[in-house]
Amino acid sequence: MNKLVDACPESTIAVVSHGAWINALLAVVSGHEIGSGKTQLKNACISMLYQEKNKWEIGFYNLVKNYLVIHLFV
């Protein structure tokens, strides 16, 4: 994730992956409060992470809606 941000510092980046990788990432970023072994991700769910002061934060995770509009203000 850091390499992606370093390559495109002013961009909004979408990463599409399988649940196992997303769960592992959520576990690391949350200090293992959520993620692998604790969170069952729904099919086609959306999670949003962002970097603040060089630290990754979780905006939301496991979001599923019939319709979804996300506005990111950077």
Summary of the structure (lengths in Angstrom):
residues: 74
radius of gyration: 12.6
end to end distance: 17.5
largest distance: 33.7
contacts: 139
relative contact order: 0.16
helix: 23%
strand: 22%
